[in-house]
Amino acid sequence: MNLLAKFSWELTEKEYKLLVQEHWQTVRDIHFDEKSGTPYWINAAKKEGIDPKNDLDTLEDFFNSSISLCDENILKVESIKYFIPKSILNDYNNNYTSIFTSSGSMGKKKEVAWSETALDYIADYANHCLDRVGIRRGINWIIQGPYGLFQDTVRRTIAKRGGLIHSAGVETRNLKKEFTSIRTPEDFKNSQFMNIVFGPSIEFIQDVLAKEKIGGLVTAIQLLPNLVNACGFENIEAIYFSGMDIPKEMYKLWKEKLPHMKFIHSFGHHNLGFSYSTPFEGEPYYPPFPVSAIYIVDQDDPYHIVGYGQRGRHKILRMEPAFLWSQLDRDHSIRVPPQKEFKWDGFKDVKPSFS
């Protein structure tokens, strides 16, 4: 049975809790199976003396176990086959799994596996988020952003909405540290790195805007000054801000300058897909649970989730038959309680450090 055919946001609290338990047990049984499971997880359990059936009965058990703290660096050196269940690698007819790279914005790119089922789930989740913000379906889009998981998942999301898609891909390796210094249009103009990376992409977007009626744009907020005066920009009615840090003062400025525009933010991670902000006060993000989750944990104790309203470090979880992963991440944010159909925790005010 495909548990991901059930959308978490459509379930009652009781149904949701049952789905989480069923989903975890299905994922556990696949990855920890001695004969057909995942080499990484089989070896990890043996090394720590863990009996998956008895010691990892619930998702909470896994969260509290020593093996729930993976070293992300191993993804850079081991073959991706080491992290995929043998049952999936050997079943080419029924299990469609793709390998995507991270954007590389923080450094060396890493490969991760995504099943078609999970990709469809997070695309449906993204569309749910875009719909509730009020972004209209059937409009044409331009997607500007990094190659790899980002381009595929955003394209998949928008393809489900109808309309044409123009892709303005960019290579963003090591970009994040450069982006931190971009706060004004002058900063961008004076950055040789930014002009080399984004110049061709911006020129392409301007050309498309001039000859096609584009209703939606996927871009980084720091690039808007280079696009807002382009011929055809007046047709845009929705902007999806991707990944990079969104300065609050810059976001406030554009909401005031473009009051008619529908905005939505995403917080991306190659192991998680994308979390989306909600149209509520404080702009919290909610990840596409149960495929992925972000736990906000104590700075000094990765097994202790902080209280609501408190700041902590991200402990991320990817949980699907094709790929299981859990690690501490660099980012910190404030834990936010569930809201309406999002029956799991969210987070807000993401920062690269605890300060």
TAPEQUI-V834618 format. One record per residue. PSI is psi as a letter, one per 30 degrees, with the letter a starting at -180 (* if undefined). OMEGA is omega in whole degrees, -180 to 180 (none if undefined). D_CENTER is the distance of its C-alpha to the mean C-alpha in whole Angstrom. Layout:
PSI:OMEGA:D_CENTER + PSI:OMEGA:D_CENTER
This chain:
k:178:25 + j:-178:22 + f:-179:20 + g:172:17 + f:177:19 + k:-179:20 + k:-175:17 + e:-175:17 + f:180:17 + f:-173:21 + l:170:22 + l:180:25 + e:-180:24 + e:180:26 + e:-180:25 + e:-180:21 + e:178:23 + e:179:24 + e:-179:21 + e:-179:19 + e:179:22 + e:-180:23 + e:180:20 + e:-177:20 + e:177:23 + e:-180:23 + e:179:20 + e:-176:22 + e:179:25 + e:-172:24 + f:-175:22 + g:178:25 + k:-174:28 + e:-175:31 + e:-172:32 + g:-176:29 + a:-176:26 + k:-179:23 + e:-178:25 + e:-174:23 + e:176:23 + e:-180:27 + e:180:28 + e:-180:26 + e:180:27 + e:-178:31 + e:-178:31 + g:180:30 + h:-178:32 + k:173:30 + j:-173:31 + e:-176:28 + e:-177:30 + e:-174:31 + f:-177:29 + h:-177:26 + e:-178:27 + l:176:24 + e:177:20 + e:177:22 + e:180:24 + e:180:22 + e:-176:20 + f:-177:23 + l:-180:24 + f:-177:25 + f:179:23 + g:176:19 + i:-179:19 + l:176:18 + j:-176:19 + f:-177:16 + f:-179:19 + f:178:20 + f:-178:18 + f:-172:19 + e:-179:23 + l:174:23 + k:-180:23 + f:180:20 + f:180:22 + f:-174:23 + g:-179:19 + k:180:20 + k:178:23 + e:-180:26 + e:179:26 + e:179:23 + e:-176:24 + f:-178:28 + i:-175:27 + f:-175:27 + f:-172:28 + f:-178:26 + j:-178:22 + j:-176:20 + k:180:18 + l:177:16 + k:179:15 + l:175:13 + l:169:13 + l:-178:10 + f:-177:11 + g:-176:14 + f:180:14 + f:-178:15 + b:-176:17 + k:180:18 + k:178:15 + k:179:15 + k:175:15 + l:-179:13 + k:175:14 + k:174:12 + l:177:15 + e:-180:16 + e:-180:16 + e:178:12 + e:177:11 + e:-180:13 + e:-177:12 + f:174:9 + e:176:11 + e:177:13 + e:179:11 + e:179:10 + e:175:14 + e:-180:15 + e:178:13 + e:179:14 + e:-175:18 + f:172:18 + f:178:18 + g:179:21 + k:-173:19 + k:174:22 + l:175:22 + g:178:24 + l:178:23 + k:-175:23 + l:165:20 + k:179:19 + j:175:16 + k:-179:16 + l:-174:13 + l:175:13 + l:179:14 + b:-175:12 + e:-176:9 + e:-177:8 + e:-177:12 + e:-175:12 + e:179:9 + e:177:10 + e:180:14 + e:179:13 + e:-175:12 + e:178:15 + e:179:18 + f:-177:18 + f:-176:19 + l:-178:22 + l:-180:23 + l:-180:23 + k:174:20 + k:-176:21 + k:177:19 + i:-176:19 + k:177:17 + l:175:18 + j:-170:18 + g:-179:16 + k:179:17 + g:-175:18 + e:-170:17 + e:-179:16 + f:177:19 + e:-177:21 + f:-176:19 + f:-178:20 + f:-178:23 + j:179:23 + f:-179:24 + l:176:26 + e:179:27 + e:178:30 + e:-179:28 + e:-178:26 + e:-177:29 + f:-178:30 + j:178:28 + e:180:29 + e:-178:25 + e:-179:23 + e:177:26 + e:-177:26 + e:-171:22 + f:-177:22 + e:-180:26 + e:-180:26 + e:179:22 + e:178:24 + e:179:27 + e:-180:26 + e:179:24 + e:179:27 + e:-180:29 + e:180:27 + e:-176:27 + f:-175:31 + f:179:32 + l:175:29 + j:-177:28 + k:-179:25 + f:-177:23 + k:-179:19 + k:173:18 + j:-177:14 + l:173:15 + k:-174:15 + f:-179:17 + f:-177:19 + f:-178:20 + e:-180:22 + f:-179:25 + f:-175:26 + f:-169:25 + f:-180:26 + g:-179:30 + k:176:29 + k:-180:32 + f:179:30 + f:-178:27 + f:179:29 + f:-177:28 + k:-180:24 + f:-180:23 + k:177:20 + k:177:17 + j:179:13 + k:-177:12 + l:173:10 + d:-166:8 + l:179:12 + k:179:14 + j:179:15 + k:-176:19 + e:-177:20 + e:179:23 + e:179:22 + e:178:20 + e:180:23 + e:-177:25 + e:175:23 + e:178:23 + e:-179:27 + e:-177:28 + i:-174:26 + f:-179:27 + f:-171:27 + k:171:23 + k:-180:20 + k:168:17 + k:180:14 + l:168:11 + k:173:7 + j:-171:6 + l:174:3 + k:-174:4 + f:180:6 + f:-173:7 + f:-166:5 + b:-175:3 + k:172:2 + k:-176:5 + k:177:8 + l:179:11 + l:180:15 + h:180:18 + l:179:20 + k:179:21 + f:177:19 + h:177:16 + l:176:14 + k:174:10 + k:-179:10 + l:-177:7 + i:179:8 + k:7:11 + g:177:13 + e:-179:11 + l:-179:9 + l:171:10 + j:175:10 + k:178:14 + j:-172:16 + l:179:19 + k:-179:22 + e:-176:22 + g:-178:25 + j:-176:24 + f:178:21 + g:-179:22 + j:177:23 + k:-178:21 + l:179:22 + l:177:23 + k:-178:22 + f:-180:22 + l:-180:22 + k:178:20 + a:-178:19 + l:180:17 + k:166:13 + j:-171:14 + l:-180:11 + k:168:11 + k:-171:10 + j:175:13 + l:-176:15 + e:-177:18 + f:-173:17 + k:175:15 + k:-178:15 + k:178:14 + k:-177:14 + l:168:15 + k:179:15 + l:-176:13 + e:-170:15 + l:176:13 + k:176:15 + a:-179:15 + k:-180:17 + k:-177:17 + k:-179:17 + l:177:19 + l:177:18 + k:175:19 + c:-175:21 + f:176:19 + j:-172:16 + g:-180:18 + l:-177:16 + k:172:15 + a:-180:13 + l:179:13 + l:177:14 + i:-177:16 + k:177:14 + l:-179:16 + f:179:16 + l:-175:19 + f:-176:21 + *:none:23
